[in-house]
């Protein structure tokens, strides 16, 4: 059983910053460090899109082109937590942001929602112009 809880969403102005956190409880026999972690987002009337991912060791990160250079993902294995620092926000970043964990993620599917086994409930991010 894996539970993920996101926090840190809210309202920001265009050009501003927000930080999201995702804390996990892992009772599945695998520890947090065994999972690739990712952030996805779903805007109003849109599909759930990949935002960022970080491999188990934290040595490799991946970003959607739309957020590259503005968002930064990190993880703290000792705290079972991942973070998403979002800078230079714009209204197109408005969405519900979801944290996800996957044990079988490989390079070819790291950006695919289907590769992730567990999901949080999501946290709303709203950016005003």
N, C-alpha and C positions, 0 to 999 in steps of 0.2 A: 504494500500500500504506500503510495506516494501522494503527498498533499503539497500543493504550491499555493502560496498566498502573496499576491502583489500588493504593493503600497506605494504611495508617493504621487499618485496622479492628482490632477486638479486643473485649475485655470491659469493660463499664462498669456501674456501679450506677445504678439509677433516680435521676434528678435530676442525673446527671453529664454530662460532655461528652466528645466525641471529635471529631477532625478527620480527614477523608479527603483524599487527594490523588489526582490522576489525571494522569500524565505521558504525553504523546503523541509518537510518531514519525510524521512525515508525509512520505511519499515518493510521494504521489499526484499531484503537480503543484500541489496547493493547499496553502497554508500553514495552520498552526493557526488563525490569525486569520480564516480563511475559513469556519470551522465554528461552528455553534451547538453548544454542549456541554450535556450533561444528566446528571443522576443518576437512576437508577431503582433500585428495590429489590424483592426477591422473598422474602417470608417463607415459612416452612414450609407447604406445601400451598396456597400462594396464587399468584395470577398476578403477573406483573411489573408494578409500579405506578410511575407517575411520582412523582418527589420534587421535583426542581428543574431549572431550565434557565437558561442565560445566553446572550444573543445574542453575535454575533461581536465587537462592540466592547466588550462588557461593560456597556453602558449600560442594558440591560433584563434583569431577572431575573423568573422565574416560579416559584411554589411551589405544591405541593399544599396543600390546606386543612389537612391533618393535621400539617403541619410548619411552617406559616406562623408567624412570630414566634419560632420555636425554632431553625430551621436557616438558614444563610446561605451562599450560593454566590458564589464569586468566581473570577476567572481572571487569569492572568499570561501574556500572550501572548509576552513575551520568553523565558519559560521553558517554553512549550508545556504549561502546567499549569493545571488547575482544582482548586478546593478546595471542600470542603463542611464547614462548621463546624456541629456538631450540639450544641445545648445542651438542658438540661432533658429528657434522654432518658427514655423509659419503655419497659417491656417490649414494647409494641406496635411499637417501632422495630427490634426484632430482625429481621434479614434479611440476605441477601447484597445488597450494594450494588454496582451496575454503573455505570460511566461510559460515555457514548455520545457520538458525534460525528455531526453531520448537516450536509450542505452545502446541502440544499434545504428546510430547516425554515422554515415560515412561522407566523404567529401562530395560525392555526386548527388547526395540527397539532403545536404545540410540546410538547404533553403526551402525544403518541402515540408509542409505541415504534416503530411502523412508519415514522416519519419519519426515523429515525436509521440511518446507513449502517454505522457501525463501533461495536464494543462491546469493552469490556475483559473480563477473565476473572472479575471480581468479587472483593469482599473482604467477609469475614464481620464483622458487627456483632452483638454479643450484649449485651442489657441485662438485668441481673438485678434482681429486685424486692427 
